[in-house]
Amino acid sequence: MIVRKCCFCCSLKYGFLTWAIINLLFRFMIAFSFFFGQHFYGINSNIASVISSASGSAFGWEAASILILIAAIKGIMEKRYLLIYPYIIVLIVEIIVLLFATICLAIWDTPWHILEFFLILIINGYTILCLISLYRIIKQDSKARRQAESIPFKTV
């Protein structure tokens, strides 16, 4: 399935660039909170070390995904589809982890997390659908451009 417009109103390129910049800002805020948030805990050292290691791992994931998102934005702007592909992998991994976490929360905490599960599934599913559609369009344009460049000049 290929989507031609993002949110049914703007082009895939500019719609996804808008979403990517907003997502980049959120990722910076999350990484900042993981990096500096551990210093604000006023708890004993055993729990603080566990929280510190978990937030360090989450900070590493956020830092890596920020770099991959910046590469994807560059790939969208320069129409280089190979730079978009790693971010598709990151989104798929994040969707799987978020869905697993909401299912666990729904089992252990409250069934209301099922609503959160469906919201995550719908929003992130549409995001990944738009990104894959943009990836395919850029890949087709790139192949068409390479084929046009490979035609000898004398035959044109």
LINRATA-V825027 format. One record per helix or strand of 2 or more residues. SS is the DSSP state (H for helix, E for strand). FROM is the first residue (numbers start at 1). TO is the last residue. If there is no record, write none. Layout:
# LINRATA-V825027
SS_FROM_TO ; SS_FROM_TO
This chain:
# LINRATA-V825027
E_5_6 ; E_10_11 ; H_12_40 ; H_45_78 ; H_82_108 ; H_113_150 ; H_153_155
